[in-house]
Amino acid sequence: MATLAKKLAVAVDLGATNLRVALVSSKGKILKKARGKTARTGKDGIVVTNQIIRLIHEITKEINLRQVAGIGVASIGPLDYAKGGVINAPNSPFEFIPLTKPLKQTFLLPLCLYTDTKAAVLAEKYYGAGKTTENLVYITISTGIGGGAIVDGHLLFGKMGNAAEIGHVVVETRYSFPCGCKNGVGHWEGCASGRNIPPFFKFWAQQIKKQTAFEVQEAKDIFDQARRKNKIAIEFLDELAKINARAISDIIVAYDPELITIGGSVALSNQEFIIKGINKYVDHYLKVPKIQITKLGEDIGLLGAAAAVFQK
């Protein structure tokens, strides 16, 4: 470790379901990693902050923090940069999770705070498939859905740092299914995210009067049934493919990317359904870019958090 001097970053990937922390080299090599389930109970969001602090202590106990260039945090959104944390995230029970102030005060290191998908698109640019690309979009289909975009070589932030919150584009009007964000209906995340696929499936089945002979507790149950050639599961996933393709079509006309990479637990575990369905239904108004599953896997958030530190 001593020979790496100032070429280390502490990377934090704060998801709604999982929390990962790692020590990462400037070359994008993960040297040490710790993880846990993101806390969902407690008086307020400081319980999550304390989790992060404990995991950072765990991975840095054998090094001198003077070797570390900074802490990068890739977090669920939306973020409030003025307050320095997560505010009113649809998939978190806490109204606010403080990040910037407590982490800086505890470790006395520079800190970069990005939404997880903005960090991820940086990872794709510096360590993944986008190294030679100036226009790319990364999408996560996981507990929630989000995105990050680099246009003409520039990472898009927006007025409050929440540009490319594409999980909340409206992609269906037939069912008007309410989104978990409680701010609209027909949102991509409300229909196609890991948390919302099961309730949307049940609603869809009721609307079209389909009787299901299998129980659905999580998204995995539907994908597993489709692999067993269950007709109802296959029909639903075809409807889901149309929704995913509408969202991708919106992204193409909004950002005109050369490359779209997709990650997140739902996409990574069900690549054959996600990519095939998008390619089947995506609009061709503009030239369709290369669309692929990210090769950085579940580590993309950590790598992006590290890239934020090294590219600051």
Secondary structure, DSSP 8 states (H G I E B T S, - for coil): -GGGTT-EEEEEEE-SSEEEEEEEETTS-EEEEEEEE----SSSTHHHHHHHHHHHHHHHTTS-GGGEEEEEEEE-S-EETTTTEEES-TT-S-SEEE-HHHHHHHH---EEEEEHHHHHHHHHHHHSTTTT-SSEEEEEESSSEEEEEEETTEE---TTS-TT-GGGSB---SS--B-TTSS-BSBHHHHHSTTTHHHHHHHHHHHTT---SS--SSHHHHHHHHHTT-HHHHHHHHHHHHHHHHHHHHHHHHH--SEEEEESHHHHH-HHHHHHHHHHH---SS---EEEE-SSGGGHHHHHHHHHHHT-
